[in-house]
Amino acid sequence: MILRDIDKILIIRLSSLGDVLLTTPVLRSIKNYNPKLEIDFIVQREYVDAVKFNPNISSVFSYVKNGDNSKLFEALLKRNYDLIIDLQNNNRSAGIVQSLSKPVAKFYKPSLKKFLLVHFKINLFKEIISIPERYAGAFKEVKLDDFGLELFLPAEIKPQVEENNLIGFCPGSKHFTKMWPSEYFIELGNRLAAEGNKIILLGGSSDNNICSEIASKIKGSVNLCGGDNLLQIAADMKKCRFVVCNDSGLMHTACAVDIPMISIFGSTVEEFGFFPYKSRNLVLENKSLNCRPCSHIGKNACPLKHFKCMKDLTPGFVYDNIKKFEEIL
C-alpha cells in the first residue's frame, strides 16, 4: 500500500518511553512525505505524554496494559484506517491489529541476532542500525530526514530551576545492570560541584530513592524527582548544560529535547540500536569484557557477580571524558 495514496493510518507503539520517542523521526518523515495524511497513535497510558503534543499526530489513543480496552477498540474501529503500522510487533499489538482487520505493515526485529549475541557472543550485526531506521523499514517509500527525536512541551510547563551551570544526573533505570553505581554518581557529582556546577537529579517516582540518596551526598545538589511527569522532567532537563545518564528512557528524552549527554552503557550494547539518535552525545562502555551483552534489556543482577561493565567505568574515567566532551560542545 502506497502512503501517498491513503488518508488515514494508525501507528502502534505501546511501550516503553525510549521506544515511543524513537518513533518521532518516523512520524515526522511520514507527515512530510504526505502532509494530508491523518496519523493516529496508540500508546500505553503511562507514555501518552511522549507524543501527546506532537503536531504530526492527529489523535493519540491511550491503551491500558492488562486492563479493559473494549471502548478503545470501538473508537479505533470507527476511525476506519487505511493502514496500520505496527512498530511494537508483539502479542499485544497483534491483538490490536487482529481486532481492526485492516492491512498492516511491520518492522523487522533482529531477534535471532540479539539472541546469538546475548547467549553465545556470536555477533552477526554487520553494521549498527538505529531503531528509527529499523522502524522506517516498515515502509520503503519514506526516507528518514537528518533530524533527531522530538518531544513537544506545552508553554505552561515551566522549569523548576533557573540557575546557570546546571548538570543533570539521571541515575535510574528499570534494570540494575543498566545503572552506574550511585556511589560513582556521588563522587563525580562532588567533583563537578567543586568546579561551580550545580547538580540536579532527574527521574520518575521509581527513581526517587536513588536520587534522594545521591542528592543528599552532593553539595548544593537538588533532587527534582517528585512524580512521573515526563514533560516536567524534560523542561528541567532543557536547563542543563548536559546530562549524565544510563541507557534509559531519559537518555532518549535528552535526545528529544536536544540536550548533550554522556551515556553510560553497562550490560547492553549499541548493536541493539538503542543508542542516542542524532544527538550531541558520548557513549561510555567497557568494551574489554567478553560477557557483554548479558541481556538486550538488562537484568536485576550481574550474572557473574562482578559487575565489571559498570564498576570498571570509574568516576575518574567518566570525569576525564566529560572534560574532553565539554571542549567540543
C-alpha positions, -999 to +999 in steps of 0.1 A: +000+000+000+014+034-010+013+060+018+010+088-008-024+075-019-041+069+015-059+091+040-056+077+075-032+054+093-028+041+129+007+036+144+011+012+173+040+016+198+027+008+232+059+010+253+084+019+266+094+056+269+125+054+248+109+032+221+080+056+218+103+086+215+123+067+189+092+067+166+092+105+163+116+107+133+093+083+115+062+103+123+078+135+110+091+118+079+057+102+070+040+136+075+065+154+053+060+127+026+022+130+027+011+162+046-026+154+042-023+120+059-040+116+092-017+098+116-032+084+148-011+068+175-018+042+202+004+040+232+002+028+268-013+053+292+019+060+311+037+071+279+010+093+264+029+125+272+057+114+249+035+120+219+005+140+232+016+173+218+033+161+187+019+181+157+024+153+133-002+132+151-040+137+147-052+117+177-035+098+205-052+068+220-044+055+254-040+017+259-043+002+294-020-027+299-038-057+314-070-036+315-103-033+297-097-017+263-131-025+248-142+011+244-108+019+229-112-007+203-147+006+195-132+040+189-105+027+167-129+007+146-149+039+139-118+056+126-117+032+096-080+032+090-065+025+056-034+010+071-019+000+105+018+004+111+028-020+139+060-007+155+056-029+186+053-062+168+044-084+198+014-103+210-003-072+224+000-052+192-010-083+172-043-084+192-050-048+183-042-055+146-065-085+146-094-066+162-093-039+135-089-063+104-070-038+083-039-040+062-007-039+084+029-031+079+055-043+104+092-036+110+119-063+112+131-073+146+166-089+146+155-113+174+178-142+163+208-119+160+201-105+195+197-140+209+230-152+195+249-121+207+235-123+242+237-160+248+266-172+226+285-139+219+282-145+181+279-111+166+261-112+132+254-075+132+273-063+102+265-027+110+249-008+138+214+003+127+194+027+148+158+019+159+143+047+138+160+032+108+145-002+117+111+013+122+113+030+088+119-004+072+081-010+076+076+013+046+103+015+019+089+046+001+096+070+030+131+081+038+141+094+072+153+130+074+185+141+091+170+153+123+166+136+156+139+127+182+112+152+192+093+159+224+069+188+224+062+207+256+032+230+261+040+266+271+026+262+306+053+237+316+080+257+333+114+245+346+117+243+384+153+257+383+167+288+366+204+287+377+233+286+353+259+258+352+233+231+357+243+195+351+216+168+351+221+133+366+197+106+355+208+076+377+177+055+373+167+025+352+143-003+353+171-028+354+201-029+378+227-039+352+220-007+333+226+015+364+260+031+370+266+028+408+251+055+430+285+060+448+301+067+414+274+094+407+282+109+441+319+110+436+315+125+401+289+150+413+311+163+441+340+168+417+318+187+392+301+207+420+336+218+433+341+235+399+310+257+404+284+234+388+250+227+403+238+191+400+201+184+396+188+148+399+161+139+374+138+109+372+104+095+378+088+083+411+106+049+409+139+068+408+132+089+439+151+068+464+183+066+445+181+103+435+175+113+471+205+093+483+227+109+457+215+144+462+220+141+500+257+135+494+265+161+467+270+196+480+244+220+467+225+195+446+188+193+442+165+163+438+138+171+413+122+136+413+087+140+426+064+122+402+061+107+367+055+139+348+077+134+317+070+169+304+082+185+337+114+163+337+120+174+301+115+211+309+140+208+338+164+189+316+164+216+290+180+240+315+211+217+318+244+222+300+244+184+297+232+153+314+249+122+326+226+092+322+224+055+319+210+036+288+174+045+298+143+063+287+157+096+300+187+092+277+162+093+247+144+122+264+176+142+264+179+134+227+144+146+221+149+180+238+184+184+222+205+183+254+240+170+252+246+138+272+272+114+284+255+079+283+269+051+304+262+016+290+266-014+312+251-048+302+236-035+269+254-026+236+249-002+207+243-031+183+207-034+196+200+000+181+190+019+212+219+044+213+214+082+214+200+091+180+214+121+160+224+140+192+254+155+208+265+126+229+293+105+242+287+068+249+310+053+275+312+015+278+336-013+288+344-030+255+371-053+270+346-077+286+336-109+268+305-112+289+288-082+274+260-081+265+243-103+291+209-091+281+192-070+255+171-052+281+190-055+313+190-078+344+183-074+381+218-086+390+251-092+373+251-129+363+288-132+371+286-112+403+315-088+394+295-061+375+327-050+358+307-035+329+298-006+352+323-008+380+353-005+357+339+028+344+353+047+373+342+083+383+377+095+373+373+079+339+339+095+333+351+128+346+381+129+322+358+121+293+334+148+304+362+173+302+370+162+267+333+163+257+329+198+271+356+210+247+335+202+217+302+214+229 
